[in-house]
């Protein structure tokens, strides 16, 4: 996602984040800290350690297709969004959630 925002994404497989990757992003003369968390279930237990006391924008990235390129069921997508919404709200009192839908599997 960060490479997309910086205009550096070339359409190739972006790979998966393992653990957490922390970087800086500058947009319109403002600097942001970007925490890219691995979305795999084995990493979920570490995420809330970074949320406490933060007033942040959480970007939930959801793929609309599965690993075979087939469209996912609406119910499955809604369950994923609901899971992350509840997770973020249970860990962080302040913050906004932005959902980014992708038409490729990541």
PyMOL commands that set and color helices and strands:
alter all, ss='L'
color gray80, all
select helices_A, chain A and resi 2-5+41-51+74-91
alter helices_A, ss='H'
color red, helices_A
select strands_A, chain A and resi 20-27+30-37+55-63+94-102
alter strands_A, ss='S'
color yellow, strands_A
deselect
rebuild
show_as cartoon
